[in-house]
Amino acid sequence: MSAFRTHNADSYQGSGLIMLTHSLDMAGLKYLATALETMEDPENPECESEGFLLEKGVKETFADLFVKMKMLRGGNEVEGGEAAEAT
């Protein structure tokens, strides 16, 4: 019998639970941070505040993300004229 285990499906289930927990913690911290930033009177703990997870709507946030990803991917491409001059 080998002392080393080569594959165990249970270990992957635990890592998924850990990632879910971390994601929920980060979302909660983001909400708390934005709620504290928008407080009308920081000295009064009972004052109204507005917390949010995204600065814009979901659709606008993903649209901005895709534009940034396209810019990053497009920056690595070389145009045909520049490549011909370099060779």
ZADO-1210 file (C-alpha; in nm, 4 decimals, padded with zeros to 6 digits):
<atoms>
<atom x="00.0000" y="00.0000" z="00.0000" code="MET" pos="1"/>
<atom x="00.1343" y="00.3391" z="-00.1014" code="SER" pos="2"/>
<atom x="00.1946" y="00.6121" z="00.1553" code="ALA" pos="3"/>
<atom x="00.0986" y="00.8832" z="-00.0953" code="PHE" pos="4"/>
<atom x="-00.2517" y="00.9365" z="-00.2268" code="ARG" pos="5"/>
<atom x="-00.2651" y="01.0242" z="-00.5928" code="THR" pos="6"/>
<atom x="-00.6223" y="01.1521" z="-00.6164" code="HIS" pos="7"/>
<atom x="-00.8952" y="01.2285" z="-00.3671" code="ASN" pos="8"/>
<atom x="-01.2241" y="01.3859" z="-00.4800" code="ALA" pos="9"/>
<atom x="-01.3085" y="01.5032" z="-00.1273" code="ASP" pos="10"/>
<atom x="-01.0185" y="01.7499" z="-00.1233" code="SER" pos="11"/>
<atom x="-01.1685" y="01.9377" z="-00.4213" code="TYR" pos="12"/>
<atom x="-01.5038" y="01.9789" z="-00.2458" code="GLN" pos="13"/>
<atom x="-01.3347" y="02.1443" z="00.0492" code="GLY" pos="14"/>
<atom x="-01.1483" y="02.3918" z="-00.1706" code="SER" pos="15"/>
<atom x="-01.4756" y="02.4945" z="-00.3399" code="GLY" pos="16"/>
<atom x="-01.6295" y="02.5660" z="-00.0019" code="LEU" pos="17"/>
<atom x="-01.3263" y="02.7724" z="00.0951" code="ILE" pos="18"/>
<atom x="-01.3462" y="02.9758" z="-00.2263" code="MET" pos="19"/>
<atom x="-01.7177" y="03.0363" z="-00.1716" code="LEU" pos="20"/>
<atom x="-01.6530" y="03.1520" z="00.1844" code="THR" pos="21"/>
<atom x="-01.3756" y="03.3875" z="00.0708" code="HIS" pos="22"/>
<atom x="-01.5972" y="03.5320" z="-00.2037" code="SER" pos="23"/>
<atom x="-01.8784" y="03.6001" z="00.0409" code="LEU" pos="24"/>
<atom x="-01.6338" y="03.7597" z="00.2855" code="ASP" pos="25"/>
<atom x="-01.4946" y="03.9879" z="00.0154" code="MET" pos="26"/>
<atom x="-01.8449" y="04.0898" z="-00.0966" code="ALA" pos="27"/>
<atom x="-01.9388" y="04.1700" z="00.2632" code="GLY" pos="28"/>
<atom x="-01.6253" y="04.3768" z="00.3155" code="LEU" pos="29"/>
<atom x="-01.6871" y="04.5705" z="-00.0078" code="LYS" pos="30"/>
<atom x="-02.0442" y="04.6447" z="00.1030" code="TYR" pos="31"/>
<atom x="-01.9250" y="04.7554" z="00.4467" code="LEU" pos="32"/>
<atom x="-01.6527" y="04.9793" z="00.3013" code="ALA" pos="33"/>
<atom x="-01.8926" y="05.1564" z="00.0651" code="THR" pos="34"/>
<atom x="-02.1513" y="05.1948" z="00.3411" code="ALA" pos="35"/>
<atom x="-01.8922" y="05.3592" z="00.5663" code="LEU" pos="36"/>
<atom x="-01.7772" y="05.5904" z="00.2848" code="GLU" pos="37"/>
<atom x="-02.1301" y="05.7176" z="00.2173" code="THR" pos="38"/>
<atom x="-02.2267" y="05.7902" z="00.5782" code="MET" pos="39"/>
<atom x="-02.3808" y="06.1338" z="00.6215" code="GLU" pos="40"/>
<atom x="-02.2489" y="06.1777" z="00.9753" code="ASP" pos="41"/>
<atom x="-01.9557" y="05.9483" z="01.0613" code="PRO" pos="42"/>
<atom x="-01.9768" y="06.0474" z="01.4287" code="GLU" pos="43"/>
<atom x="-02.3346" y="05.9162" z="01.4612" code="ASN" pos="44"/>
<atom x="-02.3497" y="05.5345" z="01.4397" code="PRO" pos="45"/>
<atom x="-02.7279" y="05.5402" z="01.3799" code="GLU" pos="46"/>
<atom x="-02.7224" y="05.7682" z="01.0744" code="CYS" pos="47"/>
<atom x="-02.8360" y="05.6496" z="00.7308" code="GLU" pos="48"/>
<atom x="-02.5843" y="05.5235" z="00.4771" code="SER" pos="49"/>
<atom x="-02.5984" y="05.3537" z="00.1402" code="GLU" pos="50"/>
<atom x="-02.3794" y="05.0530" z="00.0673" code="GLY" pos="51"/>
<atom x="-02.3295" y="04.8889" z="-00.2696" code="PHE" pos="52"/>
<atom x="-02.1200" y="04.6136" z="-00.4269" code="LEU" pos="53"/>
<atom x="-02.0866" y="04.7604" z="-00.7776" code="LEU" pos="54"/>
<atom x="-02.0487" y="05.1297" z="-00.8608" code="GLU" pos="55"/>
<atom x="-02.2542" y="05.0843" z="-01.1778" code="LYS" pos="56"/>
<atom x="-02.5111" y="04.8279" z="-01.2811" code="GLY" pos="57"/>
<atom x="-02.4145" y="04.4692" z="-01.3554" code="VAL" pos="58"/>
<atom x="-02.4461" y="04.5185" z="-01.7313" code="LYS" pos="59"/>
<atom x="-02.2252" y="04.8295" z="-01.7361" code="GLU" pos="60"/>
<atom x="-01.9670" y="04.6681" z="-01.5080" code="THR" pos="61"/>
<atom x="-01.9316" y="04.3631" z="-01.7335" code="PHE" pos="62"/>
<atom x="-01.9234" y="04.5838" z="-02.0457" code="ALA" pos="63"/>
<atom x="-01.6330" y="04.7825" z="-01.8962" code="ASP" pos="64"/>
<atom x="-01.4582" y="04.4595" z="-01.7996" code="LEU" pos="65"/>
<atom x="-01.4868" y="04.3230" z="-02.1547" code="PHE" pos="66"/>
<atom x="-01.3532" y="04.6502" z="-02.3003" code="VAL" pos="67"/>
<atom x="-01.0507" y="04.6331" z="-02.0691" code="LYS" pos="68"/>
<atom x="-00.9906" y="04.2689" z="-02.1607" code="MET" pos="69"/>
<atom x="-01.0079" y="04.3517" z="-02.5333" code="LYS" pos="70"/>
<atom x="-00.7593" y="04.6346" z="-02.4841" code="MET" pos="71"/>
<atom x="-00.5175" y="04.4044" z="-02.3050" code="LEU" pos="72"/>
<atom x="-00.5501" y="04.1370" z="-02.5718" code="ARG" pos="73"/>
<atom x="-00.5303" y="04.3910" z="-02.8558" code="GLY" pos="74"/>
<atom x="-00.2128" y="04.5462" z="-02.7172" code="GLY" pos="75"/>
<atom x="-00.0189" y="04.2254" z="-02.7824" code="ASN" pos="76"/>
<atom x="-00.1040" y="04.2100" z="-03.1528" code="GLU" pos="77"/>
<atom x="00.1469" y="04.3378" z="-03.4083" code="VAL" pos="78"/>
<atom x="00.0242" y="04.5202" z="-03.7167" code="GLU" pos="79"/>
<atom x="00.1330" y="04.3931" z="-04.0583" code="GLY" pos="80"/>
<atom x="00.3210" y="04.7119" z="-04.1563" code="GLY" pos="81"/>
<atom x="00.5372" y="04.7156" z="-03.8467" code="GLU" pos="82"/>
<atom x="00.6242" y="04.3480" z="-03.8821" code="ALA" pos="83"/>
<atom x="00.7282" y="04.3931" z="-04.2466" code="ALA" pos="84"/>
<atom x="00.9556" y="04.6863" z="-04.1596" code="GLU" pos="85"/>
<atom x="01.1203" y="04.4991" z="-03.8729" code="ALA" pos="86"/>
<atom x="01.2263" y="04.2027" z="-04.0895" code="THR" pos="87"/>
</atoms>
